[in-house]
Amino acid sequence: MELFRIKKDIPFMRHALIFNVISALTFVAAVFFLVSKGLHLSIEFTGGTVMEIAYPKPANLDVIRTTINQQGYADIQVQSFGTAQDVIVRLPAQKGVSSSQVSEKVMTGLKAQDATVELRRVEFVGPQVGEELAHDGLMALGMVIIGIVIYLAIRFEWKFALAAIIANLHDVIIILGFFAFFQWEFSLTVLAAVLAVLGYSVNESVVVFDRVRETFRDRRFGKLETPEVLNHAITSTISRTIITHGSTQMMVLSMMLFGGPTIHYFSIALTIGILFGIYSSVFVAAAVAMWLGVKREDLIKPVKPKDETDGAVV
């Protein structure tokens, strides 16, 4: 399916060096903010108090969140749990204050708003659990990266695999750089968004590389050099890119505007990943593949001349 077709190939690779310098500077800036500021980790990683409360009718999450904020608690998480009447509240750990003291203070404020609220349970999540989650999250990220490299190396060729993984890591680091610079809360949902971006970004690279392989194998384009083949592959997939990324971004934008605070940063991470995923597939993955020296012979195995004796020995 195509919205439009561009008849003349756009010379993307002519400007590849300029855009990759911009990418490198952006990447270095993201790493700098990650090292200097670090990520603002949620209580899922740092530990804190978890409260489960219940209402006889659907709970107003915004009112609950505002009430707890007015009590001096910041970086809280309030979300529905199972039903609209059940709510989970997560609060960061405070020095010298126990979970029972925190829950008692919070419940006092909530009962002032609605006396029917009921505390079901209260737990303390220690930093040990947070360290375990962070370790498991990094392991998941590493396994996804290794899986992508193996998949691309089998499906295409090692130069494409290396180019794609560089582009994907470029997207991930820039997402983390945004969260470090603005000190947005980094939670498990954001980590899930980062993993989703990895798969989403590699899909775009695979589409472009598939078209590169088709173009190399097409005899009509036999005289094209590698930069021209890459230009043709990218140009011919632009319509598909606009349809796919445009429709996905519409869904993500609706989550950002109407999904509430619970998935706000999740949708922000996806938005950054989608935008930079388009950029990296064109100006990072394709350009790195070109500079690695990918050529027609890498994708088309030479035909061995047939032995005239057909294996017969005289």
Protein Blocks (a to p, Z undefined) as FASTA:
>chain_A
ZZbdcfbdcdfklmmmmmmmmmmmmmmmmmmmmmmnopaddfklnopaddddddfbdcdf
klmmmmmmmnopahiacddehiambccddddddehiafklmmmmmmmmmmmmomkbccfb
dcdddfklmmmmmmmmmmmmmmmmmmmmmmmmmmmcmklmmmmmmmmmmmmmmmmmmmmm
nopacdfklmmmmmmmmmmmmmmmmmmmmmmmmmmmpmklmmpcfklmmmmmmmmmmmmm
mmmmmmmmmmmmmmmmmnojmlmmmmmmmmmmmmmmmmmmmmmmmmmmmmnopafklmmc
cdddddfklopaZZ
